Amino acid sequence: MRGHLSDPPVGILNVNKPAGITSFDVVARVRTATAVRRVGHAGTLDPLASGVLLVAVGRATRIIPYLQTPQKVYRAEMTLGIRTTTYDSEGEVVERLAVPDHLDLSPFVGDVWQTPPLYSALKKDGKALYRYARAGQTVDVEPRLVRIDAIEQIAWRAPVAELRITCGKGTYVRSLAHDLGGHLTGLVREAVGGFTLESAITLDQLPAWENYLVPIPAALENLPRLVVDTSDAARLTHGLPVAAPSGEALALDSEGEAIAIVRDGHPAVVFGTG
């Protein structure tokens, strides 16, 4: 977290984002609370959604790609029989369908092809898709392969379904609602890897952020460890390789501070100082 009082804060805040604000609004609140400019989030939550939003502070922003890859768990409410432009309740109705008597979720579990919503931050030719949509421009959005590990039917009161979805990176729950013949009316992200909603802090708790900052080693608990001596720590800090087993590992000094993420002994991410 911090070696001593003069060190800049470094770590991850697990924030329970409330519905009605953007993920960037949360980042702005964290910047204000911590007085740190280098702040970023791992995995956008739409304004409609609430739940786990991982916010990286200081040098921890360098591990954001690693925070986006773990399995995620969502609790979703969907209204079937009505499709919208945005795939959620904020869009205009574009299609009305018959509401099924029961839900067949099996075709949507496993490696599935999914088309991202046009109203999303996903980029095409360097431009966010929602910008094309807001400008009234037609753009082809290519389906992509995503991983949905499990879908649990919590409740089904036609036309409203409540589901718990366990999925991998890049999955759009809004697209799942659309593919089921409806639209999303509520979404809570319950977990991102080992970060859960139960351990998330509210915005009201941000003034005491130092009590909740998760250090880099704890945030990357699934990476193998490589403890290095002073000499190898200096080599990694300067971008030089060290002797190490193949694959990725988190290099730590003798005090447990994160030095770098190494890949086959070569530094892939260097934390350094400042």
C-alpha angles and dihedrals in degrees: 000000000000129000093204138344095277094055116103114248115266127181149070129293117204101212127187099224111210121224116260100047133076128249088246089057088060091049089053091051091051091049090054094046096047098034086226119131098196100078129136141164131235112226122002120249115204117241088252091058132077136189140064114020116169112214119193119211126203117329089357087081085080091071096052092108088056091051092054096058104064122098115275131210123209134182108210136185116205133183110212127207095045125078121192138196092252096037088240139073094277094068135080120265111259103166140018120206137180112271111238123238091230138006122256103197099163096093089060098054121092127018103349136172113242133179112219117232116266087228095066140102092248109125130232118185088352094305128105113249093232089062090060090047095050090049090053092244122149114228132173112241111199120221115244134199114255134173122240108180099184143355118199119195104223097173139351118195102158123272091015122071127186114202139175111217126195110193149150135249118309098022115140113207087195089060090050089054090050092048090051088056101260146062138266117261101171138011135185122180104217100180146005108195107302094347110098137186090244091062096041121111127226125236088253089063094054095096086068092046094136089068091059105038109124113212120233096255091055091046090053097043093141094061117093114249128242115188111204133191125237093271095052091043088057091048092052092046088056093048097257125136126248134198108277142143117271119274131035126321139164110245114217132184123231090275093054096254116146112250103170147324107251129201114199087340094307119113109251095171122018119196100190115159138303 
